[in-house]
Amino acid sequence: MANMKGADLIADVLIQEGIPYVFGICGHGNVGLLDALHDRRDEIKL
């Protein structure tokens, strides 16, 4: 089993649950989540 970061897990669960959009304020504390969402930009919009 490959190592997975928490941000990747959150992004995958949002996609699995059918969440089409994520809204938020970009900042230092959530850069990991933003990167994970950006990597999946074909599946979920930020």
Backbone as CSV, one residue per row, in Angstrom:
resi,resn,N_x,N_y,N_z,CA_x,CA_y,CA_z,C_x,C_y,C_z
1,MET,0.847,-1.182,0.000,0.000,0.000,0.000,0.885,1.234,0.000
2,ALA,0.602,2.148,-0.891,1.404,3.365,-1.016,1.085,4.331,0.122
3,ASN,2.085,5.113,0.500,1.862,6.153,1.500,1.005,7.250,0.890
4,MET,0.050,7.747,1.670,-0.848,8.788,1.197,-0.871,9.912,2.224
5,LYS,-0.774,11.137,1.759,-0.868,12.291,2.649,-2.331,12.529,3.002
6,GLY,-2.546,13.173,4.132,-3.905,13.482,4.564,-4.667,14.315,3.552
7,ALA,-3.978,15.254,2.914,-4.624,16.107,1.915,-5.108,15.289,0.722
8,ASP,-4.330,14.290,0.322,-4.745,13.421,-0.786,-5.990,12.628,-0.401
9,LEU,-6.021,12.155,0.826,-7.173,11.399,1.313,-8.426,12.275,1.318
10,ILE,-8.301,13.501,1.814,-9.443,14.421,1.844,-9.945,14.697,0.429
11,ALA,-9.040,14.984,-0.491,-9.427,15.258,-1.876,-10.126,14.051,-2.492
12,ASP,-9.606,12.869,-2.258,-10.216,11.656,-2.812,-11.621,11.419,-2.251
13,VAL,-11.803,11.652,-0.958,-13.122,11.458,-0.349,-14.113,12.487,-0.893
14,LEU,-13.691,13.727,-1.051,-14.579,14.742,-1.626,-15.039,14.330,-3.021
15,ILE,-14.128,13.812,-3.819,-14.457,13.361,-5.175,-15.395,12.158,-5.118
16,GLN,-15.099,11.201,-4.249,-15.943,10.002,-4.122,-17.366,10.353,-3.697
17,GLU,-17.503,11.397,-2.896,-18.823,11.816,-2.419,-19.555,12.695,-3.436
18,GLY,-18.916,12.980,-4.558,-19.568,13.745,-5.620,-19.569,15.246,-5.411
19,ILE,-18.652,15.741,-4.596,-18.550,17.181,-4.360,-17.919,17.814,-5.602
20,PRO,-18.639,18.722,-6.303,-18.093,19.271,-7.546,-17.164,20.467,-7.346
21,TYR,-17.364,21.228,-6.257,-16.602,22.455,-6.042,-16.115,22.540,-4.603
22,VAL,-14.960,23.181,-4.417,-14.438,23.478,-3.088,-14.144,24.970,-3.050
23,PHE,-14.692,25.660,-2.056,-14.467,27.083,-1.881,-13.640,27.294,-0.623
24,GLY,-12.783,28.291,-0.636,-11.994,28.587,0.542,-11.013,29.707,0.282
25,ILE,-10.318,30.082,1.305,-9.307,31.126,1.214,-7.947,30.444,1.232
26,CYS,-7.168,30.719,0.209,-5.832,30.117,0.099,-4.915,30.722,1.152
27,GLY,-4.112,29.884,1.751,-3.175,30.368,2.748,-2.139,29.316,3.085
28,HIS,-1.217,29.698,3.923,-0.092,28.845,4.285,-0.559,27.533,4.916
29,GLY,-1.596,27.568,5.733,-2.034,26.387,6.465,-2.725,25.321,5.636
30,ASN,-3.175,25.665,4.436,-3.897,24.681,3.635,-3.273,24.454,2.260
31,VAL,-2.011,24.767,2.122,-1.319,24.597,0.842,-1.305,23.134,0.405
32,GLY,-1.144,22.217,1.327,-1.135,20.794,0.975,-2.454,20.357,0.366
33,LEU,-3.560,20.809,0.958,-4.878,20.475,0.419,-5.074,21.123,-0.947
34,LEU,-4.644,22.351,-1.098,-4.761,23.026,-2.396,-3.972,22.281,-3.464
35,ASP,-2.788,21.818,-3.124,-1.982,21.042,-4.078,-2.692,19.746,-4.466
36,ALA,-3.271,19.064,-3.486,-3.971,17.806,-3.765,-5.184,18.048,-4.653
37,LEU,-5.916,19.129,-4.393,-7.074,19.461,-5.225,-6.635,19.857,-6.634
38,HIS,-5.552,20.592,-6.720,-5.036,21.000,-8.036,-4.620,19.782,-8.856
39,ASP,-4.032,18.798,-8.206,-3.628,17.571,-8.902,-4.830,16.811,-9.463
40,ARG,-6.007,17.072,-8.902,-7.237,16.384,-9.335,-8.200,17.355,-10.012
41,ARG,-7.681,18.404,-10.628,-8.503,19.481,-11.179,-9.474,19.042,-12.269
42,ASP,-9.259,17.878,-12.866,-10.214,17.367,-13.850,-11.444,16.754,-13.177
43,GLU,-11.334,16.470,-11.876,-12.419,15.801,-11.152,-13.147,16.709,-10.170
44,ILE,-12.492,17.784,-9.729,-13.084,18.693,-8.746,-12.542,20.088,-9.018
45,LYS,-13.390,21.088,-8.854,-13.007,22.473,-9.154,-12.723,23.225,-7.872
46,LEU,-11.676,24.028,-7.905,-11.272,24.832,-6.755,-11.495,26.283,-7.078
